[in-house]
């Protein structure tokens, strides 16, 4: 019973943050799954198992988040299509190829991605929320190319890549914060298809904890999205920046 409660708690916290900040939740669930179970005397998951569980959970957490954001004009369909297709291809290649990597290699890639995302989140983003959602424009091919690169790296760690997509959308593509959050959830859902298929076909998924995480996701993600829609956009940006930075520091401490 303790095992179920702990895994459910990890899934609930990660999915609540997923819905609120427009990320898949792996940025926090990945280290939580690695480090929390052993603190309670439970067997530790391997990096491969954590990545597989995360991939399955992200798939369902993003479904709940997108459903909560389906109204209000927050979902940019062109952005979702261009970045979604590209990240799907990249994440499948990364998810399938990760079987050939060592656990240290997986953790190293995760640390590099988290560090890049943290740096980008602290770059000033003045004026991006002044543009009406109906007038938002972006470089389609730049968006597609960056999403493909993110997909490869994120597929390796089963993270779906939203923790790096969000900074790219805010800093590089200049997408307003709430549109970024909503659209990144949809893009992350598409990405999670590729990484999930890659993890399942290579036997990297522990299905029982994954099921517990899925149940937690379907409950928590819509709640997080509802809370996020009511929060100040600057507060949302700061929360995401701090979360990514803290996770990057923790991962690099363990790597080094």
C-alpha positions in Angstrom: 0.0 0.0 0.0 2.9 2.4 0.8 4.3 1.7 -2.6 1.0 2.7 -4.3 0.6 5.8 -2.2 4.1 7.0 -2.9 3.9 6.4 -6.7 0.5 8.0 -6.8 1.8 11.1 -4.9 4.7 11.5 -7.4 2.3 11.2 -10.3 -0.2 13.6 -8.8 2.3 16.4 -8.0 4.0 16.0 -11.4 0.7 16.1 -13.3 -0.7 19.0 -11.4 2.5 21.0 -12.4 2.1 19.6 -15.9 -1.4 21.1 -16.4 -0.5 24.4 -14.7 2.7 25.1 -16.5 2.2 23.4 -19.9 4.8 20.7 -19.5 4.6 16.9 -19.5 5.7 16.7 -15.9 8.8 14.6 -16.4 11.0 17.5 -15.4 9.9 16.9 -11.8 8.7 13.2 -11.9 12.0 11.9 -13.4 14.1 12.9 -10.3 11.3 12.1 -7.9 11.0 8.5 -9.3 14.7 8.1 -9.0 15.2 9.4 -5.5 12.0 9.3 -3.4 11.2 5.5 -3.4 14.6 4.6 -1.8 14.0 7.1 0.9 11.0 5.0 2.1 12.9 1.7 1.9 11.5 0.8 -1.5 13.5 -0.7 -4.4 15.1 2.0 -6.6 14.0 2.3 -10.2 16.7 2.2 -12.9 17.1 5.2 -15.2 15.6 3.1 -18.1 12.5 2.2 -15.9 12.0 5.8 -14.9 12.2 7.0 -18.5 9.7 4.3 -19.6 7.2 5.1 -16.8 7.6 8.8 -17.5 6.8 8.4 -21.2 3.5 6.6 -20.5 2.5 9.0 -17.8 3.2 12.1 -19.9 0.9 10.7 -22.6 -2.1 10.8 -20.3 -1.2 13.9 -18.3 -1.1 16.0 -21.5 -4.5 14.7 -22.6 -6.0 16.0 -19.4 -4.2 19.3 -19.7 -5.3 19.9 -23.3 -8.9 19.0 -22.5 -8.9 21.7 -19.8 -7.5 24.3 -22.3 -9.7 23.3 -25.3 -11.8 26.6 -25.0 -10.6 30.2 -24.9 -8.5 30.4 -28.1 -5.3 29.3 -26.3 -4.5 26.4 -28.7 -2.5 27.6 -31.8 -3.3 24.9 -34.4 -0.5 25.9 -36.8 2.1 25.9 -34.1 0.8 22.5 -32.8 1.0 20.9 -36.3 4.4 22.2 -37.3 6.1 21.5 -34.0 4.0 18.4 -33.2 4.9 16.4 -36.4 8.6 17.3 -36.1 8.8 16.4 -32.4 6.9 13.2 -33.0 9.5 12.0 -35.5 12.4 13.1 -33.3 11.0 11.6 -30.1 10.4 8.2 -31.8 14.0 8.1 -33.0 15.3 9.1 -29.5 13.0 6.7 -27.7 13.9 3.8 -29.8 17.6 4.5 -29.8 17.8 5.0 -26.0 17.9 1.2 -25.6 21.5 1.4 -26.8 22.6 3.9 -24.1 23.9 3.5 -20.6 22.0 4.8 -17.5 24.7 7.4 -17.1 24.3 8.5 -20.7 20.5 8.9 -20.2 21.1 11.0 -17.0 23.7 13.1 -18.8 21.4 14.0 -21.7 18.6 14.8 -19.2 20.9 17.1 -17.3 22.1 18.9 -20.5 18.5 19.5 -21.6 17.4 20.8 -18.2 20.4 23.2 -18.0 19.6 24.6 -21.5 16.0 25.1 -20.5 16.9 26.8 -17.3 19.2 29.3 -19.0 16.5 30.1 -21.6 13.9 30.7 -18.9 15.9 33.5 -17.3 16.3 35.4 -20.6 14.0 38.5 -20.4 10.7 38.0 -22.2 9.3 41.5 -22.3 6.1 42.3 -24.3 5.3 38.7 -25.5 1.9 38.8 -23.7 0.9 42.1 -25.3 0.2 40.5 -28.7 -3.5 39.4 -29.1 -3.7 35.6 -29.6 -5.4 36.1 -33.0 -2.4 38.1 -34.3 0.4 35.7 -33.2 2.9 34.9 -36.0 6.1 32.7 -35.9 8.8 31.2 -38.2 7.2 27.8 -39.1 10.4 26.1 -40.3 12.4 27.3 -37.4 9.7 26.0 -35.1 9.7 22.6 -36.9 13.5 22.3 -36.8 13.9 23.1 -33.2 11.0 20.7 -32.3 12.8 17.9 -34.2 16.0 18.4 -32.2 14.1 18.6 -28.9 12.2 15.4 -29.8 15.4 13.4 -30.3 16.8 14.4 -26.9 13.5 14.2 -25.1 12.6 10.8 -26.6 15.8 9.4 -25.1 14.8 10.4 -21.5 11.0 9.7 -22.0 10.3 13.3 -21.1 8.3 14.5 -24.3 10.4 17.7 -24.3 7.9 20.3 -23.0 10.4 21.6 -20.4 12.6 22.7 -23.3 9.7 23.5 -25.8 8.3 26.1 -23.4 11.5 28.2 -23.2 11.9 27.9 -27.0 8.3 29.1 -27.6 8.6 32.0 -25.2 12.2 33.2 -26.0 12.8 32.2 -29.7 9.3 32.1 -31.2 7.8 34.9 -29.0 4.6 33.1 -28.3 2.4 34.6 -25.5 2.6 32.7 -22.2 -0.9 31.2 -22.0 -0.8 30.2 -25.6 2.6 28.6 -25.0 1.3 26.6 -22.1 -1.8 25.3 -23.9 -0.1 24.6 -27.2 2.9 23.0 -25.6 0.6 20.5 -23.8 -0.8 19.5 -27.2 2.6 19.3 -28.8 3.9 17.3 -25.9 1.0 14.9 -26.2 2.0 14.3 -29.9 5.6 13.9 -28.8 4.7 11.4 -26.1 3.2 9.1 -28.8 6.7 8.6 -30.3 8.6 8.3 -27.1 5.9 5.9 -25.6 6.0 3.6 -28.7 9.8 3.6 -28.6 9.9 2.7 -24.9 7.2 0.0 -25.2 8.7 -1.7 -28.3 12.1 -2.0 -26.6 10.7 -3.4 -23.3 11.5 -0.4 -21.1 8.1 0.0 -19.3 7.2 -1.2 -15.8 3.4 -1.3 -16.3 2.2 -1.4 -12.7 3.7 1.9 -11.5 3.0 3.3 -14.9 -0.8 2.5 -14.3 -0.7 4.2 -10.9 0.9 7.3 -12.5 -1.7 7.4 -15.3 -4.6 7.4 -12.8 -2.9 10.2 -10.9 -2.4 12.1 -14.1 -6.0 12.0 -15.2 -7.1 13.5 -11.9 -4.4 16.1 -11.3 -3.6 17.5 -14.8 -7.1 19.2 -15.4 -6.9 20.6 -11.9 -3.5 22.1 -12.6 -4.7 23.6 -15.9 -7.7 25.2 -14.2 -5.4 26.8 -11.6 -2.9 27.9 -14.2 -5.5 29.8 -16.3 -6.3 32.0 -13.2 -2.6 32.8 -12.4 -0.6 35.9 -13.5 1.6 35.0 -16.5 4.8 36.4 -14.9 4.2 34.1 -11.8 3.8 31.1 -14.2 7.1 32.0 -15.9 9.0 32.4 -12.6 7.6 29.1 -11.3 8.7 27.2 -14.4 12.1 28.8 -14.4 12.7 28.0 -10.7 11.5 24.4 -11.2 13.7 23.7 -14.2 16.7 25.3 -12.5 16.3 23.3 -9.3 15.9 20.1 -11.3 19.0 20.8 -13.4 21.1 21.5 -10.3 19.9 18.3 -8.7 20.6 16.1 -11.7 24.1 17.6 -12.3 25.0 17.1 -8.6 24.3 13.4 -9.0 26.1 13.2 -12.3 29.2 14.8 -11.0 
